[in-house]
Structure formats: C-alpha cells, structure tokens
Amino acid sequence: MDASARTLFIDLDAIMPSCLIHTQEFLPAHQSQSLQHGAAIIRAPEISLTIHHFQLRGEFIPLNDLLKLLGLAPSGGAAKTLIAEGAVAVDGEIETRIRRKLRPGQVVRFADEEIRIVAADATN
C-alpha cells in the first residue's frame, strides 16, 4: 500500500461503546465509495518514510547501539528509553528489549524511519 494513500476509517457507532479505530487502504478519488450509516472517512496527511540501509560488519548489533549510531537517538540513554517505552519495532513487532541483537535481514521501525540491516558484503 502506498504510504501517501492511507485513510483512517472510524466507525462512529462503535466509538462510544468500544472505541474501535482501524486503518484501511484509501480508494482513489475517482472511485466511488459507499459508506454505511454512522461511519466516516478522514483523509490522513501524506506519510514520509526515510529508509536507511545499515551495513553490518560482524554477527549482530544491539538495538540501542544502532539507534545511537544512526543519530536517531541523541544518546545511549535516550535510545534505551525509546526502546523501553515501546517506540521501536523490529520486523513489525514492538520491541522492548534494549540490547536486542539485530542481524542481516531484519527491519527496524522508529517514528518515520526504517532501518534495513544488511550484511556488509551485500549489494543493493
């Protein structure tokens, strides 16, 4: 799905009792959309994602060290706090292990940044 084509779908009938909110793919403007009573679609702003390729020399790198090395956290302590608070995902799952070992092939997401871990000898 194109990140600039995301829409937030809110079922207004379900919001009060259960507060359920989910996202769905946005249909292009030229396609008609039919909505059931009690639903609303709100266009989300474009999402910009920066993708980094981190060439790993060695077997692994700890997650907190990666964030610090790439400048995504201003210090090692800040990196540890971000991870502990659940602000970082590894391979699509929230990661709270501060020194999680990252190996080639894994993907880290933090805010609007994506880091793809690749072997130092891999070509892109």
C-alpha positions in Angstrom: 0.0 0.0 0.0 1.3 3.5 -0.9 2.0 5.4 2.3 0.6 8.6 0.8 -2.7 6.8 0.2 -3.8 5.9 3.7 -7.1 6.7 5.3 -8.4 6.5 8.8 -11.7 4.7 9.0 -13.8 5.4 12.1 -16.9 3.5 12.8 -18.9 6.2 14.7 -21.4 3.7 16.0 -18.7 1.6 17.6 -16.6 4.5 19.0 -18.6 5.2 22.2 -19.1 1.6 23.5 -15.8 0.1 22.3 -13.6 3.0 20.9 -12.5 0.8 17.9 -10.5 2.6 15.3 -8.7 1.0 12.4 -7.0 1.9 9.2 -7.8 0.8 5.7 -6.5 1.4 2.2 -7.8 4.6 0.6 -9.7 4.3 -2.6 -8.5 6.8 -5.3 -10.7 9.9 -5.6 -12.1 8.8 -9.0 -13.6 5.6 -7.5 -16.9 5.9 -5.7 -17.1 5.0 -2.1 -20.2 3.9 -0.3 -20.4 4.2 3.5 -22.8 2.8 5.9 -24.7 5.0 8.3 -22.6 6.0 11.3 -19.2 5.8 9.5 -16.8 8.5 8.4 -13.6 8.5 6.4 -10.9 11.1 7.2 -8.0 11.5 4.7 -4.7 11.2 6.5 -1.8 13.5 5.6 1.0 12.1 3.5 3.4 10.0 5.4 7.1 10.4 4.7 9.3 7.4 5.5 13.1 7.6 5.4 14.7 4.2 4.6 18.3 3.5 5.8 20.4 0.5 4.8 22.8 -0.3 7.7 25.7 -2.5 6.6 26.5 -4.8 9.4 30.2 -5.8 10.0 30.1 -8.7 12.3 27.4 -11.1 13.5 25.0 -8.6 15.2 24.4 -5.1 16.6 22.4 -4.3 19.7 19.3 -2.3 19.0 20.2 0.6 21.3 23.6 0.9 19.7 22.0 1.1 16.2 19.7 4.0 17.2 22.6 5.9 18.7 25.0 5.2 15.8 22.4 6.5 13.2 21.7 9.6 15.2 18.0 8.6 15.7 18.5 9.0 19.5 20.6 11.8 20.9 22.4 9.5 23.4 22.6 5.9 24.5 20.3 6.7 27.5 17.7 8.2 25.2 17.9 5.1 22.9 17.3 2.9 25.9 14.3 5.0 27.0 12.7 5.0 23.5 13.0 1.2 23.3 11.7 0.6 26.8 8.7 2.8 26.1 7.8 0.7 23.1 8.5 3.3 20.4 10.6 0.9 18.3 9.5 -2.1 16.3 11.7 -4.9 14.9 10.2 -6.9 12.0 6.8 -5.4 12.6 6.6 -6.2 16.3 7.1 -3.7 19.2 10.5 -4.4 20.8 11.3 -3.5 24.4 14.5 -5.5 24.8 17.1 -2.7 24.9 20.0 -4.8 23.7 18.1 -6.9 21.2 20.6 -8.5 18.8 19.9 -7.4 15.2 21.1 -9.5 12.3 21.1 -9.1 8.5 17.6 -9.2 7.0 15.9 -7.6 9.9 14.0 -4.3 9.7 13.7 -1.7 12.5 11.0 1.0 12.5 11.1 4.1 14.7 8.9 7.1 14.0 9.2 7.9 10.3 12.4 6.0 9.9 13.0 2.4 8.7 16.4 0.7 9.0 17.1 -2.4 7.0 20.0 -4.4 8.3 22.2 -5.8 5.5 25.4 -7.8 5.5 28.5 -5.6 4.8 29.2 -7.7 1.7 25.6 -7.4 0.3 25.0 -5.3 -2.7 21.9 -3.2 -3.2 
